[in-house]
Amino acid sequence: MTQTSVNYGVFSGLTTFAFMIILYYCGLNPLGNWGWLGFWIPILFICLGTIHQKNKLQEGFITYGQGLWLGVLMTLVASFTSAVLVYALCEFLDKSLVERNIEEAMTGMEKAKDFLSEEMYEKAVEAIEQMTPREVAIGVFNSKLFGGLFVSLITAAVYRKVKPVFE
């Protein structure tokens, strides 16, 4: 199960990063709103990894707990892989990417200003202005992690098939 998690997790992280690079070379901000277009990639790999484990390695059976654990491990590996690659992109290849992300976030904050108190707005602006490649990578890790955990709960239920006791 660990080997499946690592393989599909790494493939998920690499594919997500490749999608981000495509967005980047199209002149879009892969860390901003356009990056959400790749939400389907981790979902696909969690499903494919669970199906592979169930059908190829466990004779067509997988419990909810096994499916959930598999999804959680894939999510951790994929999140870590994506975060490391995004950090490398922002820190070593194009430092202006963080600045572009800050500009986009500030534009969004200006639009949301009417819905926030003055104190909340000032704190948010301060946090955005202090964004570094490290914070961007942590944000990527967290968003992938929480999204993947939610998807893992669902896929574990969908692909669950318990081996009959009396057969």
N, C-alpha and C positions, 0 to 999 in steps of 0.2 A: 504494500500500500504506500509506503514511503517513497519508493522509486517512482510510482505513478504520480504522486503528488509533486515531487521535484521536477520530473520531466514536463508535465503539463503546466506547472506553475512557472517554470522558466520560459516555456514557449509562450505562455500568456503574457508574461512581462516583456519579452522581446517583441512580440507582435504589437502590443500596446505602444511600446516605444517606437517601433517602425511606423505605426500610424501617426504618432506625434511628429516624427521626422517628415512624413509626407505633408502634414499640415504646415509645418515650419517652412518647408521649401515652396509651398504654395503661397507663402506670405501671410499666413494666418497665425494667430497666437495659440499654440497647442496647450498652453497652461491656462488659458481663459475659457470663454464660452465655447469655442470651437472644439476644445478637447473633449467635451461631453459627447461628441459624435462617436467616440470610440467606446462607449459604455458597454456595447454588446460583446467586445472581445473577451473580457474575463468570464462573462456568462457562458459564452461558447466553449471555452476551455474547461470550465468547471463541469459542464454537461458532458463534453467529450471524455474527460478524465474519469468521471463517474461511470459512464457507459463502458469504457475500456476496462476499468477495474472489475465491474460487475460481470461483463460477458466474457472477457478473455482470461481473467485471472481467478475468478471466483465462481465459475461454472453457472453463471446466470443469476446468482443470488447476491444480495447485499442488504444488510440491515440498515435501519435509519441511522444508528450510531456510527457505523462504518462509513456510510455516505457522508454524514456530517463531518466526521473527522477528516476524511479525504478532502472534502471541500475546504475546510479550514486550513489544512496544510497547504493545499494548492494556492489558496488566497494569500497566506503568509509569504510563500515563496514568490508569487507573482508581484505582490506589493513591494517586497524588498528589492526585487530585480528592477522594477519600474522606478522606484525611488532612487536607487543608485545611479541608474542611467540618466535620469532627469537631473540629478545633482551634477553629474559629469558634463552634461550638455550646458547647464547654466553656469557652472564654475569655470570650465576649461574651454569650451567651444564658442559660446556666444553669451557673454556677460550682459549684453543689451536685452536679452530675452526677459530677464527679471524686471528691467526697467519698463519694457513694453507691458508686462503683466501688471506692474504697479499703475501705469497710466490707465489701462483698461479697468482695473479695480477702482481707481479714483473716479473714473467716469460713472461707473455703476453706483458708487457712493453718492455722487452728486444727485443722481436720479432718486436715490432712496432717502435723501436728506430730510424730506418733508415727513417721513414716517418714523424718524428717530428723534430722540431727545438730543439736545445740544451736547450733553456729556457723552452719550453713546456714540454720536457722530464723531466727536473729537477723538475718542479712544480708538474707534475703527480706523480713522484716517492715520493716526499715529502708528497703529499696528501695520497698516498697509505700507506706509513710508519706510518702515524699518525692515521690510521684507528682504531676505537674503536667499541665495541658492539653498542653504540648509533648511530654511523655513519652507521653501517651495517643495523640496524633497519630502519633508515631514508631512506636508499637506497632501502630496500625492500618495504617500504611504497610507495615511489615515483614510483618505477617501476610498482608495482601492480596498483597504482592509474592511471597512464597515460595509461597503457595497457587496463585497465578496462573502462576508459572513451572512448577510441577508439572503443572497442567492444560494448559498450552501444549505441554509435551512429549507429552502423550497426544493432544491434539486434532490436532497436526501430523501424527502418525502415522495417526490415524483418517481424516482428510480428505485425505491425500496422494493425488494422482493425477498421475503424470508423463505428459507429452505423448509419444506414441509417436515414435520417431526416424524410422521408415520409414512414412510415410503419404501 
